[in-house]
Amino acid sequence: MSQEMSLTRLNPHRPDEPFPPVELACNFPNGLIAVGGDLSPVRLLTAYQSGIFPWFNKDEPIYWWSPNPRGVLFPERINLTRSLRKVIRNKGYKITIDQAFDAVIFGCSLPRRYSHDTWITSAMQKAYGRLHQMNLAHSFEVWNPQGELVGGLYGVVTGGVFNGESMFSIEPNTSKIALTALCYSAQQWGFRLIDCQMPNPYLLEMGAETIPRADYIHYLQTCRHTPPNATWKVEFDNELLSNWQPEMR
C-alpha cells in the first residue's frame, strides 16, 4: 500500500490514545484512517464511538476504516417480504439472542463459497468475545428444528446504534431471519439505526442505504445512551415476528 507510510500509526501499548479525525480518511482509499494498535476493549470501543472499525486479513497489521458514504439500515425500513414472513412462520426455526455468541462469530469466520479467506481471525474472535462478556457485543441466532445453529449475526452496541459486524447462513434465508430479528428488536427498544459499514447488494436488497459519513457521526453523537429497555438473552415469538409491520418514523 503506497500511502501506508502517511497513515497514523497507533501504539499497541496505548489503547486509550485517540484516533485521528475521521475527515482524514478522505486522503486514503475506502476510508482507511489508521494502522496498528491492538484489539483491546478500550481501543475497540473508542473506535466505534468515533465511527471507525477494524478490518484486516490474516497476517496483516490492523487496519482501521471510516468509509464515506456509510452503509446503514434504519430498522423501520427493512424489506420484510411476504416470502420471508412465511419462512419465519412455517419453517420451525427458533430465533434467539445471546444464546451462542462464540458459535455465531465462529460461523461468521468460516470461508464463504466465493472465497477461502476470512478476516475474522482467532484474535478477532477473542476480542469480540471480551466485548460480549462486557454486555457490549451481542448475537442473534437461528436454529433449525433439529437444534442446529444454521444462521446468525453479531455486532457491537454504541449507545443507540447497533454496529453490525458480520452474518452467516447455512440454510437459505437464515441470515435474513437474524437481520429481521435485529431490526424488530432495535425498533422495539428504541435503537436509531444499524451500522452496515460498507453496504453490499445483499444488504441493499434488505433495505440498507448509504448516508454521508458526517450524518453517521451525528447519529453517534446524538444517540450516546443505549435504550434502557434493551433486553438481551431472549427467544422470539415467530408468529409475532412474522406479522411485524415496521413503522416508518
N, C-alpha and C positions, 0 to 999 in steps of 0.2 A: 504494500500500500504506500504509494509515493508520498502521500501527505501525512503519514503517521508521525513523522518527526515533529510536526507542528501541533499535534494533539496534546491536550492536557494529560499529563501522566499522573495517575493517582498513586499515593503512597500506600502500600499494603499494610503498613503499620500504623496508619492514621485513619481508621474507619469513620471518624467523625468529621473529616475535612469536607468542606463544601464542594459541590460540583460547580463547574463554570456555568455562567448564564446560558440558558438553552438557546438564546439567539445566536451564539457562536456556532451552533450546529449547522447553520446555513453555509458555513465555509467548507463542509465536507459532504461526501455522498450519503444520501438516505438518512440524514440526521445524525450521523456519527459525531459524538461530542467529547469522548474521553476514552482512555485505555488504562488498564491496570487496576490497582486496588485489590479488593477482596470481596467475598460474598457474605460478610458478617451481617447479622440482623440490622445493626445500626446503618451500615452502608446501603443495604437494600432499601430500607425504609426512607432514608434520605433521598435516594434516587427516585423512588415512586412519588414521594411528596413533591419532587422537583419536576415531574413529568419526564423522567428518564428511566430506562430499563436496560438490563444486561442481555446481550445476545452474542454468542460466540461459539465456534466449533471446538471440538476436542483438539487438544494440543495447540490452541491459540491462546493469546492473552485475553483477558476480559475486555470486551468492547462494550461501550455504553452509548445508547441511542435516544434521540428525541426527534422523531420524524415530523415533517411538516409537508402536507396536512397529516392529521392524526385520525386513525380509524376508531370510530366509536359506535356503540349501539345503544340507543335510548330504549329502555325496557318496554315502553308502551308502543314502540314502532316495530317490534319483531314481526316477521312474516310467519304467522302461525296458520299453515294451510289446512284445508279440510282433511287431506290425506294424512298429515302428521297427527292431527287430532284423533283420527281413527286408530293409528298405531298406538298412541298413548292409551287410548280407551280399551283396545281389544287384544293387544298382544301379550298381556300379562306381565309386563315389566314392572319391577319395583324401583322407585326413584328415591334416593336418599341424599342427605348432606352430611359430610364429615364422618362417614362410616368406614371409609377406606382410603384416606388421603395418600398414604405411601403407595398403595396399589394403583391409584389413579395416576400419580406422577410417573410411576414406572411404566404404565401403559402408554402415557404420552411420550415417553422416551424411546419406545421401540421404533425401529426403522419403518418408514412408510412404503407402500407399494412402489412409489416412484423414486425412492431414494434409500440408500443403505446408511446414510449419515444421520446423526442426531446431535442436536445442540443441548439436549437435556442430559448433561453428564452426571456421573455419580456425585460430583461436588455440588452441582445444581440441586440434585435431589435432596442432599443433606441440608443444604442452605434453606430451601423452602420448607423442608420438614421442621426445621427450627422455628420458622415463622408460624407454621401450623401449631406447634406446641405453645406458642405465644398467643394463639387465637387471632392471628393476623393473616393467615392464609387458609383457604377453605376449598373443599372439593365437593362436586356434585357427581353422584354415581348412578349408573343404570345397570340393573341386574336382570338377567333373563329368568324365566320360571324355574330353571334348574339351579338357581342360586349363583350363577357365574357372573362376574363383573364383565360387562360387554360394551361399556362406553362411559365417558365422563369427561370432566374438565376441572381445572383448578385455577386459582388466582389469588391475588393479594388485595386486601381491603385498605384503602386510603381514604379515611373519612367516609363521605357519601359516594365514593367512586369504587367500583369493583374492577380491578385491573386483571382482565383475563390473560392467562399465560399460555395455556395450550389445552387441546382437547383430543380425544381419540374415540374410535368406534371399531368394534369387532363385528357387530351385526348392523345391518342397514338402519340408518336414521337414529342410532343411539346417541351420537354426539349432538344431534339436533334436539333430541329429547332433553339432554342435560342442559343445553343452552336455553330451551324453553323454561325449564325449572328455575334456572338462574334469573331469567327475565321476570318470571312470575314473582319470585321471592324479592327481587330488587324493587319491583313496583309496590308490592305489599308493604315492604319495610321502609320505603322512602329513599332508596338509593337513586341518585340523579342519573347516572349513566354507567355503562360498561365500557371500559377501555379495551379496544381490539388491537391497539398498537399499529400494525401495518395491515390494512384490510386485504382480503383475497376474494376471489369470485364466490367461494362458499359462504363467507360471512356476508358479503353484499347481497347474496340471494336471500339470506335470513333477515335482512333489514338493516345491516350495518351501513354507515355512511362516513364521509370524511368531513372534518371541520378544521379550520386553521389551528395551528399549534397554540396561538395566543388565546383562542377561545377555550381550548382544553385546559390550559394553565389557569384560566379564570375559573373554570369549574372546580379545579383542585383547590383553589384558594377560597372559594365561597362555600365549599362543601367539606369543611375541615373535620366535622364531627360525624362519627358513624351513627346512623339512626339507632336510637335506643331500643327499638322493638325488633332489631335483628335477632333471629332465633336460629341457631345452628343445631346440628345433630337431630334432624327430623326426617320423617318419612312422609312422602306426598300421598294425597288422595288423588288417584289417577283420574277419576271422574271429574273432580273439581278442576284439575289442571287441564283436562281436555276441553272443558267447557269455558275456560277462562277467556274473557274478552278484554284484550288490552285497551286501556283507556288513554286516549290522546290528551296531553296536558299542554 
